[in-house]
Amino acid sequence: MNVQIREMVLDDYDAVLALWRDTPGVDIRPVTDSREGIARLLARNPGLSVVVMNGDTLVGCALASHDGRRGFLQHVVVAPVARGQGVARTMIDICVERLRENHLGWVHLDVVADNETASVFWQKAGWHPVETLTRLSRKL
Ligand SMILES: CC(C)(COP(=O)(O)OP(=O)(O)OC[C@H]1O[C@@H](n2cnc3c(N)ncnc32)[C@H](O)[C@@H]1OP(=O)(O)O)[C@@H](O)C(=O)NCCC(=O)NCCS
């Protein structure tokens, strides 16, 4: 498959949302994953998130952002038709490089505990659970 990876723009939103909806395990959040939420993310983090195109069809996406100290990757998804060809690995490499250019020390991501595929994938790609930290969260 001859795919192209490029910066995500807001016009990609509908196709990205469709990909998330078609992918079991993607937790679509009403506020932050709405069109307005993604518009805010893209505006605050220009050039960091990417999509993968197979011709006119969107087959992958990765949201990347940072808060000035730490980078974050979210919703890294590849459509089944494009899996197993290094697409996710390439997307991540691009996002990580762009985050690195922003002088950040670390990039973090969350994996749903029972997502075995994702755990294997991330660990093969050189990511590891942080055994010394417990993540605490509070809903806003
Ligand atoms: C996880 C996911 C993004 C991987 O996408 P992909 O494009 O198929 O991954 P790649 O082809 O870049 O694979 C990279 C490495 O991970 C491995 N890998 C990918 N999927 C795997 C699987 N299901 N089981 C075991 N290894 C896997 C590949 O073998 C490859 O390793 P290698 O370089 O040693 O050969 C894709 O399966 C997906 O979208 N899953 C559903 C959404 C999801 O769970 N996203 C992660 C959220 S945290």
Ligand as a Chemical Component Dictionary entry (heavy atoms), coordinates in Angstrom:
data_LIG
# 
_chem_comp.id                   LIG 
_chem_comp.type                 NON-POLYMER 
_chem_comp.pdbx_formal_charge   0 
_chem_comp.three_letter_code    LIG 
# 
loop_
_chem_comp_atom.comp_id 
_chem_comp_atom.atom_id 
_chem_comp_atom.alt_atom_id 
_chem_comp_atom.type_symbol 
_chem_comp_atom.charge 
_chem_comp_atom.model_Cartn_x 
_chem_comp_atom.model_Cartn_y 
_chem_comp_atom.model_Cartn_z 
_chem_comp_atom.pdbx_ordinal 
LIG C1  C1  C 0 -1.773 -0.765 17.401 1  
LIG C2  C2  C 0 -1.837 -0.279 15.955 2  
LIG C3  C3  C 0 -1.835 1.263  15.953 3  
LIG C4  C4  C 0 -0.596 -0.803 15.203 4  
LIG O1  O1  O 0 -0.621 -0.276 13.877 5  
LIG P1  P1  P 0 0.261  -0.920 12.687 6  
LIG O2  O2  O 0 0.379  0.090  11.617 7  
LIG O3  O3  O 0 -0.295 -2.240 12.319 8  
LIG O4  O4  O 0 1.656  -1.146 13.419 9  
LIG P2  P2  P 0 3.068  -1.306 12.661 10 
LIG O5  O5  O 0 2.860  -2.034 11.375 11 
LIG O6  O6  O 0 3.750  0.028  12.593 12 
LIG O7  O7  O 0 3.834  -2.281 13.661 13 
LIG C5  C5  C 0 4.928  -1.853 14.458 14 
LIG C6  C6  C 0 5.403  -3.030 15.278 15 
LIG O8  O8  O 0 4.384  -3.490 16.154 16 
LIG C7  C7  C 0 4.080  -4.853 15.872 17 
LIG N1  N1  N 0 2.637  -5.064 15.972 18 
LIG C8  C8  C 0 1.684  -4.313 15.400 19 
LIG N2  N2  N 0 0.472  -4.821 15.679 20 
LIG C9  C9  C 0 0.695  -5.947 16.424 21 
LIG C10 C10 C 0 -0.138 -6.944 17.000 22 
LIG N3  N3  N 0 -1.478 -6.913 16.862 23 
LIG N4  N4  N 0 0.425  -7.940 17.710 24 
LIG C11 C11 C 0 1.777  -8.007 17.840 25 
LIG N5  N5  N 0 2.635  -7.104 17.304 26 
LIG C12 C12 C 0 2.086  -6.094 16.611 27 
LIG C13 C13 C 0 4.559  -5.094 14.471 28 
LIG O9  O9  O 0 4.889  -6.460 14.260 29 
LIG C14 C14 C 0 5.774  -4.226 14.404 30 
LIG O10 O10 O 0 6.867  -4.857 15.015 31 
LIG P3  P3  P 0 8.219  -5.108 14.198 32 
LIG O11 O11 O 0 8.673  -3.726 13.762 33 
LIG O12 O12 O 0 9.103  -5.744 15.193 34 
LIG O13 O13 O 0 7.822  -5.943 13.048 35 
LIG C15 C15 C 0 -3.101 -0.827 15.221 36 
LIG O14 O14 O 0 -3.167 -2.224 15.406 37 
LIG C16 C16 C 0 -4.387 -0.202 15.712 38 
LIG O15 O15 O 0 -4.814 0.844  15.208 39 
LIG N6  N6  N 0 -5.041 -0.848 16.712 40 
LIG C17 C17 C 0 -6.321 -0.348 17.235 41 
LIG C18 C18 C 0 -6.188 0.989  17.958 42 
LIG C19 C19 C 0 -5.236 0.898  19.137 43 
LIG O16 O16 O 0 -5.313 -0.006 19.951 44 
LIG N7  N7  N 0 -4.345 1.906  19.196 45 
LIG C20 C20 C 0 -3.408 2.042  20.292 46 
LIG C21 C21 C 0 -4.023 2.879  21.362 47 
LIG S1  S1  S 0 -2.916 3.075  22.730 48 
# 
loop_
_chem_comp_bond.comp_id 
_chem_comp_bond.atom_id_1 
_chem_comp_bond.atom_id_2 
_chem_comp_bond.value_order 
_chem_comp_bond.pdbx_ordinal 
LIG C1  C2  SING 1  
LIG C2  C3  SING 2  
LIG C2  C4  SING 3  
LIG C2  C15 SING 4  
LIG C4  O1  SING 5  
LIG O1  P1  SING 6  
LIG P1  O2  DOUB 7  
LIG P1  O3  SING 8  
LIG P1  O4  SING 9  
LIG O4  P2  SING 10 
LIG P2  O5  DOUB 11 
LIG P2  O6  SING 12 
LIG P2  O7  SING 13 
LIG O7  C5  SING 14 
LIG C5  C6  SING 15 
LIG C6  O8  SING 16 
LIG C6  C14 SING 17 
LIG O8  C7  SING 18 
LIG C7  N1  SING 19 
LIG C7  C13 SING 20 
LIG N1  C8  SING 21 
LIG N1  C12 SING 22 
LIG C8  N2  DOUB 23 
LIG N2  C9  SING 24 
LIG C9  C10 SING 25 
LIG C9  C12 DOUB 26 
LIG C10 N3  SING 27 
LIG C10 N4  DOUB 28 
LIG N4  C11 SING 29 
LIG C11 N5  DOUB 30 
LIG N5  C12 SING 31 
LIG C13 O9  SING 32 
LIG C13 C14 SING 33 
LIG C14 O10 SING 34 
LIG O10 P3  SING 35 
LIG P3  O11 DOUB 36 
LIG P3  O12 SING 37 
LIG P3  O13 SING 38 
LIG C15 O14 SING 39 
LIG C15 C16 SING 40 
LIG C16 O15 DOUB 41 
LIG C16 N6  SING 42 
LIG N6  C17 SING 43 
LIG C17 C18 SING 44 
LIG C18 C19 SING 45 
LIG C19 O16 DOUB 46 
LIG C19 N7  SING 47 
LIG N7  C20 SING 48 
LIG C20 C21 SING 49 
LIG C21 S1  SING 50 
# 
